[in-house]
């Protein structure tokens, strides 16, 4: 998008599922609109490193799991195996196509798009820090801040997106971990744990509460726990992580019960910190 026009009725910082529908509707109502987002693909966390790539990996690995169990239906399939590069290409294709779809919708509604990091300078001025320099965009009527969230972390677990990862790192691992420890028993950790369990990893979920998926009905939570346990998940419920250290290629987690009990350790080559977003 050309920078020759730097004044718009509405300037939106963030091109995710909050920002881009806002931009489209504002344009439909007759406003001139600009969207500022620092990602190559619009769509925010949800599309780039959230539910869309996660569901793409879940779908691919579900097919793998089904193929492994076709013999029960009298269908013989020899040497079923996963091509991780192919699985990741499938995920990338889904993300790219949907991201391009969002960009098309903005072009269709004549919304200007600036790739860069937006910073509010005043009530009507936004700085865009792009790869080739910084410039300002003026908002004649309003600025909308739709900058989304980031993964919550733990102070004793420095994220490197290689051995200690957020959901973003867990979506792009280059090999299946031998043992994946998931801190947090919510839906994100359980989804990604399912993906890597199907791809060959041992998975242990550490949850401070006494059940997984605490946001859903307790009977559904218990049923899900039973299904995942039958698939090979291990659960360490009612425990919290109180420390960590590196031993060679492994991360050693110190865990202790929320109530009374002895402290223990869990060793994994990859740790996924999935305790929510902020």
C-alpha positions in Angstrom: 0.0 0.0 0.0 1.3 3.4 -1.0 2.2 5.8 1.8 1.2 8.9 -0.1 -2.1 9.0 1.7 -1.3 9.1 5.4 -4.6 10.5 6.8 -7.7 8.3 7.4 -10.9 8.5 9.3 -10.1 5.4 11.3 -6.8 3.8 12.0 -6.7 0.3 13.5 -3.7 -1.2 15.2 -4.0 -4.9 14.7 -5.2 -7.0 11.8 -6.6 -10.0 13.8 -10.2 -11.2 14.3 -10.9 -8.0 16.2 -9.2 -5.6 13.8 -10.0 -6.7 10.3 -13.8 -7.2 10.8 -13.8 -3.7 12.4 -12.1 -2.3 9.3 -14.5 -4.0 6.9 -17.5 -2.7 8.7 -16.2 0.8 9.1 -15.5 0.9 5.4 -19.0 -0.3 4.7 -20.3 2.6 6.8 -18.4 5.0 4.6 -15.2 5.7 6.5 -11.7 5.7 5.1 -9.7 3.0 7.0 -6.1 1.9 7.5 -5.0 -1.3 9.3 -1.5 -1.6 10.8 -0.2 -5.0 11.6 3.4 -6.3 11.8 2.8 -9.8 10.4 3.1 -10.8 6.8 -0.3 -12.4 6.9 -3.3 -10.7 8.5 -5.5 -12.7 10.8 -3.6 -12.2 14.1 -2.7 -14.9 16.5 -5.8 -17.0 15.7 -4.8 -17.5 12.0 -1.0 -17.4 12.2 0.0 -19.2 15.4 -3.3 -20.1 17.1 -6.5 -22.1 16.4 -6.2 -22.3 12.6 -2.7 -24.0 12.4 -3.6 -26.1 15.5 -6.8 -27.4 13.8 -4.9 -28.1 10.6 -2.4 -30.2 12.5 -5.2 -31.9 14.5 -6.9 -32.8 11.2 -3.8 -34.2 9.6 -2.8 -36.3 12.6 -6.4 -37.5 13.0 -6.1 -38.9 9.5 -2.9 -40.6 10.5 -4.5 -42.2 13.6 -7.4 -43.4 11.6 -5.1 -45.0 9.0 -3.3 -46.8 11.8 -6.5 -48.4 13.0 -8.1 -49.4 9.7 -7.3 -53.1 10.3 -10.1 -53.3 12.8 -12.4 -52.6 9.8 -10.8 -55.2 7.6 -8.8 -52.6 5.6 -5.1 -53.5 5.4 -2.7 -50.6 5.1 1.0 -51.3 5.3 3.8 -49.1 6.7 1.6 -46.1 7.7 3.9 -43.3 8.8 3.9 -39.6 9.2 5.9 -37.2 6.9 6.4 -34.3 9.3 7.5 -32.0 6.6 4.4 -32.8 4.6 2.2 -32.3 7.7 3.8 -28.8 8.2 3.3 -28.0 4.5 -0.4 -28.8 4.9 -0.6 -26.5 7.9 1.3 -23.7 6.1 -1.0 -24.0 3.0 -4.1 -23.7 5.2 -2.7 -20.6 7.0 -1.5 -18.9 3.8 -4.8 -19.4 1.9 -6.9 -18.0 4.8 -4.5 -15.1 5.3 -4.6 -14.2 1.6 -8.4 -14.4 1.9 -8.4 -11.8 4.7 -6.1 -9.5 2.6 -8.5 -9.9 -0.3 -11.4 -8.8 1.8 -9.5 -5.6 2.9 -8.6 -4.8 -0.7 -12.2 -5.4 -1.7 -13.4 -2.9 0.9 -10.6 -0.4 0.0 -9.0 -0.7 3.4 -5.3 0.5 3.4 -2.9 -2.0 5.0 0.5 -1.0 6.4 2.9 -3.8 7.5 4.8 -2.7 10.6 4.4 -2.2 14.3 2.0 0.5 15.3 2.7 2.8 18.3 0.2 5.4 19.5 1.9 8.8 19.6 -1.2 10.9 20.4 -5.0 10.5 20.2 -4.9 11.1 16.5 -1.4 10.0 15.5 0.1 6.5 15.1 3.7 5.7 14.2 4.3 2.7 12.0 7.7 1.0 12.4 8.2 -0.9 9.2 11.2 -2.9 7.9 12.3 0.0 5.8 11.8 2.8 8.3 9.2 4.6 10.4 6.4 6.9 9.3 3.2 8.4 10.8 -0.4 7.8 10.0 -3.1 10.3 11.1 -6.5 9.4 12.3 -9.1 12.1 11.6 -11.9 10.5 13.7 -10.5 7.6 15.9 -7.9 5.0 16.6 -8.9 1.5 17.4 -6.4 -0.6 19.4 -6.9 -4.3 18.5 -3.5 -5.6 19.3 -4.6 -8.9 20.8 -2.7 -11.0 23.4 0.5 -12.9 24.0 1.2 -16.2 25.7 1.5 -16.0 29.4 4.8 -17.4 30.8 6.3 -18.6 34.1 9.3 -16.8 35.6 11.4 -19.9 36.1 10.9 -21.1 32.5 12.7 -18.9 30.0 11.0 -19.4 26.6 13.4 -20.2 23.7 10.8 -21.7 21.3 13.1 -24.7 21.0 13.1 -26.7 24.2 10.8 -24.5 26.3 8.0 -23.3 23.9 4.8 -21.5 23.8 2.0 -22.7 21.5 3.7 -20.8 18.6 6.9 -22.9 19.0 4.8 -26.1 19.5 3.2 -25.6 16.1 6.5 -25.5 14.3 8.8 -28.1 15.9 11.1 -29.8 13.4 10.9 -33.2 15.0 8.5 -35.0 17.3 9.8 -34.7 20.9 10.7 -37.9 22.7 8.8 -36.6 25.7 6.6 -33.5 25.7 5.7 -32.0 29.0 2.6 -29.7 28.8 2.2 -27.2 31.6 -1.5 -26.4 31.7 -4.5 -28.7 31.0 -6.6 -26.3 29.0 -7.7 -26.8 25.4 -4.6 -25.4 23.8 -2.2 -27.7 25.6 -4.5 -30.7 25.1 -4.8 -30.0 21.4 -1.1 -29.7 20.8 -0.4 -32.6 23.1 -2.8 -34.7 20.9 -0.9 -33.6 17.8 2.5 -34.7 19.0 1.2 -37.8 20.8 -0.1 -39.0 17.4 3.2 -38.1 15.9 5.0 -40.4 18.3 5.7 -38.3 21.5 5.2 -39.4 25.1 3.0 -36.6 26.6 2.6 -35.6 30.2 0.2 -32.9 31.2 0.9 -30.9 34.4 -2.2 -29.0 35.8 -2.5 -27.1 39.0 -6.2 -27.9 39.3 -7.7 -31.3 40.0 -9.1 -31.8 36.5 -8.3 -30.9 32.9 -10.3 -28.5 30.7 -11.7 -26.7 33.7 -13.7 -24.3 31.5 -16.1 -27.0 30.5 -18.7 -29.1 32.4 -17.1 -31.5 34.9 -18.7 -34.6 33.3 -17.3 -33.6 29.9 -13.9 -32.9 31.5 -13.9 -36.4 33.1 -14.9 -38.0 29.8 -12.1 -36.2 27.9 -9.6 -37.2 30.6 -10.6 -40.9 30.1 -10.3 -40.7 26.4 -6.9 -39.0 26.4 -5.6 -41.4 29.0 -6.6 -44.3 26.9 -4.7 -42.7 24.0 -1.5 -42.6 26.1 -1.6 -39.3 27.9 -0.1 -39.1 31.4 -1.6 -36.6 33.8 -0.1 -34.9 36.8 -3.1 -33.1 38.3 -3.1 -30.9 41.4 0.6 -30.0 40.9 2.4 -26.9 40.1 5.9 -26.3 38.5 8.2 -24.6 41.0 11.5 -24.7 39.2 13.4 -26.0 36.2 16.9 -26.7 35.1 18.7 -28.0 32.0 20.4 -31.4 32.0 22.0 -32.1 28.7 19.3 -31.9 26.0 16.5 -32.3 28.6 14.5 -29.8 30.8 14.0 -31.1 34.3 10.9 -29.7 36.0 10.5 -29.5 39.7 6.8 -30.1 40.6 5.0 -30.2 43.9 1.4 -30.9 44.9 -0.9 -27.9 45.6 -1.7 -29.5 49.0 0.5 -31.8 51.1 3.0 -34.1 49.5 6.5 -34.6 48.3 8.2 -32.6 45.5 9.0 -34.6 42.4 10.6 -34.1 39.0 9.5 -34.6 35.4 12.1 -34.7 32.7 11.3 -33.9 29.0 13.1 -32.8 25.9 10.4 -30.2 25.1 8.3 -28.3 27.5 5.1 -26.5 26.3 4.0 -23.7 28.6 0.3 -23.4 28.0 -1.2 -21.5 30.9 -3.3 -19.0 29.0 -2.8 -15.6 27.4 -2.4 -12.0 28.6 
